[in-house]
Amino acid sequence: MNVLARYEVDELKLIYKVLHTQLLQHVELMDAQLVQDLQSHLQALSTADGVDVSDHGQWSAWLARSSHGPSLTLV
């Protein structure tokens, strides 16, 4: 069982987006297994929603879209 499946998708999206904004300041995150696992999990979920993850626009839009209402944004 994928341990990430226990968490709310919107929570995982937010964590992923926060980590992604820090990649240039913390390049070691690029090789972190947790970040890779989180991205793979989210990409699988988005693919199940019909998103082409090779299309950055679709991937970004899916990450920004909340499953409960308004878009998720970073402040």
C-alpha positions as CSV (number, residue, x, y, z in Angstrom):
1,M,0.0,0.0,0.0
2,N,1.2,3.5,-0.9
3,V,1.5,5.4,2.4
4,L,0.7,8.6,0.6
5,A,-2.7,7.4,-0.2
6,R,-3.7,7.9,3.4
7,Y,-3.5,11.7,3.1
8,E,-5.9,14.2,1.5
9,V,-5.0,15.0,-2.1
10,D,-5.2,18.7,-1.5
11,E,-2.8,18.5,1.4
12,L,-0.3,16.5,-0.7
13,K,-0.7,19.1,-3.5
14,L,0.1,21.9,-1.2
15,I,3.1,20.2,0.3
16,Y,4.4,19.3,-3.2
17,K,4.0,22.9,-4.4
18,V,5.8,24.3,-1.3
19,L,8.7,21.8,-1.8
20,H,8.8,22.6,-5.5
21,T,9.2,26.4,-4.8
22,Q,12.3,25.5,-2.8
23,L,14.2,23.4,-5.3
24,L,16.5,26.2,-6.4
25,Q,17.4,27.1,-2.9
26,H,17.8,23.5,-1.8
27,V,18.9,21.5,-4.8
28,E,19.3,18.4,-2.7
29,L,15.5,18.2,-2.7
30,M,15.7,17.2,-6.4
31,D,17.1,13.8,-5.4
32,A,15.1,13.3,-2.3
33,Q,13.1,10.0,-2.5
34,L,10.2,11.6,-0.7
35,V,9.8,14.3,-3.3
36,Q,10.1,11.7,-6.1
37,D,7.5,9.5,-4.4
38,L,5.2,12.4,-3.8
39,Q,5.4,13.6,-7.4
40,S,4.8,10.0,-8.7
41,H,1.8,9.6,-6.5
42,L,0.3,12.9,-7.6
43,Q,1.0,12.2,-11.2
44,A,-0.8,8.9,-11.0
45,L,-3.8,10.6,-9.4
46,S,-3.8,13.3,-12.0
47,T,-3.5,10.8,-14.8
48,A,-6.6,9.0,-13.4
49,D,-8.3,12.4,-13.6
50,G,-7.5,12.5,-17.3
51,V,-4.5,14.9,-17.1
52,D,-1.6,14.5,-19.5
53,V,1.3,15.0,-17.0
54,S,3.7,15.6,-19.9
55,D,1.7,18.8,-20.6
56,H,3.0,21.3,-18.0
57,G,-0.1,23.5,-18.3
58,Q,-2.4,20.6,-17.5
59,W,-0.2,19.4,-14.7
60,S,0.0,22.9,-13.1
61,A,-3.7,23.4,-13.5
62,W,-4.5,20.1,-11.8
63,L,-2.1,20.9,-8.9
64,A,-3.8,24.3,-8.5
65,R,-7.3,22.9,-8.5
66,S,-8.8,22.0,-5.2
67,S,-11.0,19.0,-4.9
68,H,-13.1,20.9,-2.4
69,G,-13.6,24.3,-4.1
70,P,-11.3,27.2,-5.0
71,S,-7.8,26.8,-6.3
72,L,-5.0,26.2,-3.9
73,T,-2.6,29.1,-3.8
74,L,0.6,29.8,-2.0
75,V,0.8,33.1,-0.1
